[in-house]
């Protein structure tokens, strides 16, 4: 079936020979023609691992694209790196980018791993972590024109494997950076649990001296369609130049490359498994947007950096014996007893609709009311949120809701379930139980918006 | 503070007197002026309970509005019900609506309860179930002009209290209706778990002889802003006139009243606690839309009614010993052992991103891999979905995903978590375990869309 197609190269030797024959080295501008497709751009340094037959080319639109060479590929050198460097005012090759520029802010980049710190193995389709985070900076040299970057290689972990122990480490690193002269902090992070981390940092960091911006990518940075480049540029812009004294997530706002959203860390959720615009604000507007040229447009209120000598403070206690439970038809309320038996201190119940759990079901096996009551009686905090994700829970509208409230369920307003879970652990790690229960449904870090009639009563 | 405002009426006597003084009875056209606000419409019959000082008025746009009388309200009779009835070709008062019209299809309305079958108590703000479902028909007399309706008062239950036992009853009632000559079926249902029920019916009903349309409302039908009217009209239109041989949900497409969406029962989710457009299609387009005038526009492919004598079949087995578990940072994998110990036959794990659970965490207490393996070894089916809601899980991209697959996790493509949960119970209730495992990630009722590159690789 593939008889007519050229055989894929089996190792990197043929590719290397083709480059050498054309006299092309990293930093040179080249044209690659493959069948009807034609690409022009700068050859990027080869990563240490990955398919050696894939050339990473930075296109003129700023994107890095990974192109696999075949026997039908034609390579042509358009410009020498040395010539280009003299012509360009912006010294955009990776070597030059590491010089200190006194006209730019200091920004610390805290590396934690994730897809943005990964590359695809074009042979298997699998994705692997970078062994050297410096490769990430090399692949987005433009950020060196935005700020004087200092790389903190903190950890290399897929975000789905993170726990509160990592949140504590990252919070400390961010506070240290800000207290050590950085104007802002950029954290590169896997996307799976990015919104859990952004919530955790929002609670753990107090009196921010500068922006703390989390960025990631849905495609590894060596891929043609990667969103890493634009997210990194936009995130660094916000860290270097904005006065947003909040923890935010900066990711693509749409599937196109028009702009990134800067979203409050307690009002954001990954809403798609793979799209570049997966991170969407929930029950909130984004704080700002950053367009492709790096222009920041502010669209909502936010806490501003106060220009005094206050240090950024840490409050990183966390009680891990908490759970997030989803209810659904036929769901077994015995799960509350299970957690209570294991010494759990609190649970968030992700209810249906306005914060319902099955409490008046004709089939007693599925009735949650008694178990909620027992859990509360045994000293656990029980918070109610909604699996609808958007909107606000409300303890008043229906009888079932009033029963849950009477049993001790605390209705968490328009707080996202995942944020309520993080907040509960943080509260129990830093406050007495009574205070924690008191604070759960009160706004502390932008996680709860003021109630408006529109939320639940009508348009 | 309220000294300047008229005291709210304490019982219904003043209101009743005001109506009598103006000579206004149910069915009459009236004008109500209250301060600067003015309303014209038909006075609807008073519900048996609820605030007696609230008049339910059907506006000319078809909406019922609940207006509370006060001392500053002025009432004026515009037209007598009898006169209006002679003038109007459309016999739109509730009494006339019950005559059989040989030009219209037979549609059965299965009443199950929920907000659409509730009314607000304006005194407390609480909402109560109707004691007589006939009141619902009285409040939307227009549907009698669309179809010959037969009311099946099946149950009166809030949807959050439903279990698979109710799903089985509703499925049987719908099949009975279709096999007994109904052209289509409309099911009125609470919104909280409407999408669980729509999924259950999609699997339980085979060879549909006509449309099965589930409708509900986010505001009780006696409320000014109620969506009950339009959803009922649109749903009845679809049941009476379309050839959609699928279980669908028909609810507002936007917050305005322009049109309703008809969404496949396995591709829909309640995405807002209170907005009228809460039900949104997930990983799918709506099958059709119905505008305010009742015009149906088909926008996607669907299974069509086959005009033969095949009966609609039932397959209502359901295994309740299944669970839907959400993972998150620090989540305790011991929960799998708990369910396994209780004799559970399967679980759906709502993972992060592409279907991740923490499996390579440096902190062994949070590592799910061993527990997934043990659960599968013990004979449980473990399905993987994503809490991102939108998009498709993918077992190939990352190492952690491949580890979960190797441990026996079954990746459920682009199936919604709640649908995967319902499907798993249905499969285990009707098939042998091996067949159930085989069928979980295969499309059976529109729940899994064909894979396309776009889903996960790039635009």
Interface residues (C-beta under 8 A of the other chain):
Chain A: X125 X126 X127 X128 X157 X158 X159 X160 X161 X162 X163 X164 X165 X167 X191 X192 X193 X196 X197 X219 X223 X224 X225 X255 X270 X271 X272 X273 X274 X275 X276 X278 X320 X322 X323 X324 X325 X326 X328 X329 X330 X331 X332 X334 X335 X338 X342 X350 X351 X352 X353 X354 X355 X356 X357 X358 X359 X360 X361 X362 X363 X366 X386 X388 X389 X390 X391 X392 X393 X394 X396 X397 X398 X399 X400 X402 X418 X421 X425 X455 X456 X457 X458 X459
Chain B: X125 X126 X127 X128 X157 X158 X159 X160 X161 X162 X163 X164 X165 X167 X191 X192 X193 X196 X197 X219 X223 X224 X225 X255 X270 X271 X272 X273 X274 X275 X276 X278 X320 X322 X323 X324 X325 X326 X328 X329 X330 X331 X332 X334 X335 X338 X342 X350 X351 X352 X353 X354 X355 X356 X357 X358 X359 X360 X361 X362 X363 X366 X386 X388 X389 X390 X391 X392 X393 X394 X396 X397 X398 X399 X400 X402 X418 X421 X425 X455 X456 X457 X458 X459
